Structures are given as structure tokens and as C-alpha cells.
Amino acid sequence: DEVEVPTLDGKVSLKIPPGTQSGKFFRFRGKGIPHLQGYGKGDELVRIVVWTPTRLSSEEKELLKKLKGMSGTRPPKGGRSFFDKLKDTLGM
């Protein structure tokens, strides 16, 4: 997906790769605040925040169950998957 990100110089486009996890940072070199000595600019950091809904309709729940069955990747061992956390939230 691609999103527009505001910077001090105007908007720039950020392409977010599939599988990007919440909390990941992207860096825009030279798009931050000017250095105190006046030589160039710093970098702007953009943090990705993935929003997880707390209330789902029955249709949305069904779609998530189908998506879970299609997923070919698994979370790292020791961690809880998105679907496990979602089940806890929904009381399933």
C-alpha cells in the first residue's frame, strides 16, 4: 500500500511493504528539522501503527476466520498471533 506522509517540505509518498508490523520505523533522509549550525536537515522518522478493531460484526468475524485458514505464515514461537489476541478480545 502507499500513503502520503506530511513533512516540513510537503507531502511525500511512502510505500508500505506487505507484512509490515506495527511499531516499524521508516526514515525519510533530509526531510526533518534543520540542523542548528544550518548545514542540511535531519531525518524524519515515521512509525507504523496497526489499528486492531475491538468490535466486529458477525460478517467480519467470518471473514477473519477465512483469512486465518488461508494464511501460509505463522508467528514466531513464543509469541501470540494476531488471531489469538483477537480471540481474547472477542471472548472466543
ZIZIFEN-V755651 format. One record per backbone hydrogen bond with DSSP energy under -1.0 kcal/mol. NH is the residue of the N-H (numbers start at 1). CO is the residue of the C=O. If there is no record, write none. Layout:
BEGIN
NH_CO + NH_CO
END
This chain:
BEGIN
3_14 + 5_12 + 7_10 + 10_7 + 12_5 + 14_3 + 16_1 + 20_17 + 23_48 + 24_21 + 26_46 + 28_44 + 31_28 + 32_42 + 35_40 + 38_35 + 42_33 + 44_28 + 46_26 + 48_24 + 61_57 + 62_58 + 63_59 + 64_60 + 65_61 + 66_62 + 67_63 + 68_64 + 69_65 + 70_66 + 71_67 + 79_76 + 85_81 + 86_82 + 87_83 + 88_84 + 89_85 + 90_86 + 92_87
END
